[in-house]
């Protein structure tokens, strides 16, 4: 097997896993609305990537996967949004867990 086919099929497998995972997490109502929107972007981007790769594999109207880039862009927006939301959530929880000013944390002795 040549390198191009290996990368194509491994990328296809990864995008199928991302699409399934993102759709599954999208349905979880415990997540914040922004987080579910990021999962929707991830799912949409991964599904566009899967469609482009399947088109390249089956030779649908001479499609070249290299020209199907919107899926990568949308998936990257979803990933970036999840990371920013997670940083925001982490910093917010640290501030809430910090002791009030003037008080010291109890020592662990």
C-alpha positions as CSV (number, residue, x, y, z in Angstrom):
1,X,0.0,0.0,0.0
2,X,1.4,3.4,-0.8
3,X,1.6,6.3,1.6
4,X,-1.3,8.3,0.1
5,X,-3.8,5.4,0.5
6,X,-2.6,4.8,4.1
7,X,-3.1,8.5,5.0
8,X,-6.5,8.6,3.2
9,X,-7.9,5.5,5.0
10,X,-6.5,6.4,8.4
11,X,-7.8,10.0,8.0
12,X,-11.2,8.5,7.0
13,X,-11.3,6.3,10.1
14,X,-10.4,9.2,12.4
15,X,-13.1,11.4,10.9
16,X,-15.7,8.7,11.2
17,X,-14.8,8.4,14.9
18,X,-14.9,12.2,15.4
19,X,-18.3,12.5,13.6
20,X,-19.9,9.7,15.7
21,X,-18.4,11.0,18.9
22,X,-19.4,14.6,18.2
23,X,-23.0,13.7,17.3
24,X,-23.3,11.6,20.4
25,X,-21.9,14.4,22.6
26,X,-24.1,16.9,20.9
27,X,-27.2,15.2,22.3
28,X,-26.0,15.4,25.9
29,X,-28.1,18.1,27.6
30,X,-25.8,18.5,30.5
31,X,-23.3,20.4,28.4
32,X,-23.5,24.2,28.0
33,X,-25.2,25.4,24.8
34,X,-21.8,26.8,23.5
35,X,-20.2,23.4,24.0
36,X,-23.0,21.7,22.1
37,X,-22.6,24.2,19.3
38,X,-18.9,23.3,19.1
39,X,-19.8,19.6,18.9
40,X,-22.2,20.4,16.1
41,X,-19.3,22.2,14.2
42,X,-17.1,19.2,14.8
43,X,-19.7,16.8,13.6
44,X,-20.5,18.9,10.5
45,X,-16.8,19.3,9.6
46,X,-16.1,15.6,10.1
47,X,-19.0,14.6,8.0
48,X,-17.9,16.9,5.2
49,X,-14.5,15.3,5.4
50,X,-15.9,11.8,5.3
51,X,-18.0,12.7,2.2
52,X,-15.0,14.2,0.5
53,X,-12.8,11.2,1.2
54,X,-15.5,8.7,0.1
55,X,-15.8,10.8,-3.1
56,X,-12.1,10.5,-3.6
57,X,-12.1,6.8,-3.0
58,X,-15.0,6.0,-5.3
59,X,-13.9,8.6,-7.9
60,X,-17.1,10.5,-7.9
61,X,-16.9,13.0,-10.8
62,X,-13.1,13.2,-10.5
63,X,-13.3,14.8,-7.0
64,X,-9.9,15.4,-5.4
65,X,-10.0,15.4,-1.6
66,X,-7.4,18.2,-1.5
67,X,-10.1,20.6,-2.8
68,X,-12.6,19.7,-0.1
69,X,-11.3,21.9,2.6
70,X,-14.4,23.4,4.2
71,X,-14.8,20.4,6.4
72,X,-11.3,20.9,7.9
73,X,-12.1,24.5,8.5
74,X,-15.4,23.8,10.3
75,X,-13.9,21.0,12.4
76,X,-11.1,23.3,13.4
77,X,-13.6,26.0,14.5
78,X,-15.3,23.4,16.6
79,X,-12.1,22.2,18.2
80,X,-10.9,25.8,18.8
81,X,-14.3,26.7,20.4
82,X,-14.1,23.6,22.7
83,X,-10.6,24.5,23.8
84,X,-11.5,28.2,24.5
85,X,-14.6,27.1,26.4
86,X,-12.7,24.6,28.5
87,X,-10.0,27.2,29.4
88,X,-12.8,29.7,30.4
89,X,-14.5,27.0,32.4
90,X,-11.3,26.0,34.2
91,X,-10.3,29.5,35.0
92,X,-13.8,30.2,36.4
93,X,-13.7,27.1,38.6
94,X,-10.3,28.0,39.9
95,X,-11.5,31.5,40.9
96,X,-14.5,30.0,42.6
97,X,-12.3,27.5,44.6
98,X,-9.8,30.1,45.6
99,X,-10.0,31.3,49.3
100,X,-11.2,34.9,49.8
101,X,-8.5,37.5,49.9
102,X,-6.8,37.8,53.3
103,X,-7.4,34.2,54.2
104,X,-4.8,31.5,53.8
105,X,-5.5,28.0,52.7
106,X,-5.3,25.4,55.5
107,X,-2.0,23.5,55.6
108,X,-2.1,19.8,54.9
109,X,0.0,18.8,57.9
